[in-house]
Amino acid sequence: MKTIKFLSILAISLIFTSCNGQDKNKTTSLNKSISKIEILDFHSTHRCMTCNAIEANTKYTLNTYFAKELKDDKITFQVINVDKKENEKIAEKFEASGTSLFLNVIKNGKETQINLTDFAFMNGNDQEAFSKELKAKIDTELKTF
């Protein structure tokens, strides 16, 4: 019994260690004619069930509620493996070392990173709650364009 309890605590600790959930929002500037939302789903090569659910629920939400915005490139979605060499710079930019979910909101060329990692892990295995809250967050940002 003690071994099972220890292994459970160890597994949870590893998930949160590998799934970097820092609560930081950052702002930088780009071309002033750009206004869009980039949704970035970072992950490592080895993914847990919740990590996979975050990707699936993000895709579901975007395809269900934001198909037009996706088609018009007002919203983009990227799944990024942080373990791949070609993704090193973007992972550094967002300080993503494991599973992380970000909204990168670009308004008139000004870029603001919104870290949704904690939200994603808390709701990742509940599609309805995840989708409802992610939709609300995206709607809030779209209203400011």
Buried (B, 14 or more C-beta within 10 A) or exposed (E): EEEEEEEEEEEEEEBBEBBBBEEEEBEEEEEEEEBBBBBBBBBBEEBBEBBBBBBEBBBBBBEEBBEEBBEEEBBBBEEBEBBEEEBEEBBEBBBBBBBBBBBBBBBEEBBBBBBBBBBBBBBBBEBEBBBEBBBEBBEEBBEEE
